[in-house]
Amino acid sequence: MARRKSCEGKTMTHIDLGLVWLERLLEPKNSPVPEETQRQVLDEMMSQLFEVVEEALKQTDPWAAVKIFANGERIVARYIAVNFTILEPLHQALLATLETFWRMARRQFLKRALKAPDHEYQFYLDTLREGWLDGEGADEDFRCAERHVDEGARLMEGIWPRPERQ
């Protein structure tokens, strides 16, 4: 289950996450996981998450890190389902981060919709009517995007025309 690895002159114990996962699937459903095993899994997950996100941030895909957070959240949820309770704060942090990313993306979309030229306006309107932008915080995000666009229009008044739409 654990393997030794030398890192910067220090010998560290690393745990094989896949093997631990398989072992837990064979255990009785509600059996507790030893605290040391949970800590090793948490340490390994955190180091892998930081390493992979750091590499993702070097890529040109602006959503690469978000995709990694989403995959990480799903993996952590699977471990929590087999009683790795020490991972619950990490899971909540990943969920909160993903929610923040989602709300930022939704606000960007809404700002673009509010500023869309006539030939793109119908696309944004149809997308909004589909409902996939609905959810917790949607009203607040719309008001925020609207305030942002209105403030931008106020600042650009007389310089940049803003068409009025219904």
Buried (B, 14 or more C-beta within 10 A) or exposed (E): EBEEEEEEEEEEEBBBBEEBBEBBEEEEEEEEBEEEBBEBBBBBBEEBBEEBBEEBEEEEEEEBBBEBBBEBBEBBBBBBEBBBEBBEEBBEEBBEBBEEBBBEBBBEBBBEBBBBEEEEBEEBEEEBEEEEBEEEEBEEBBEBBEEBBEEBBEEEEEEEEBEEEE
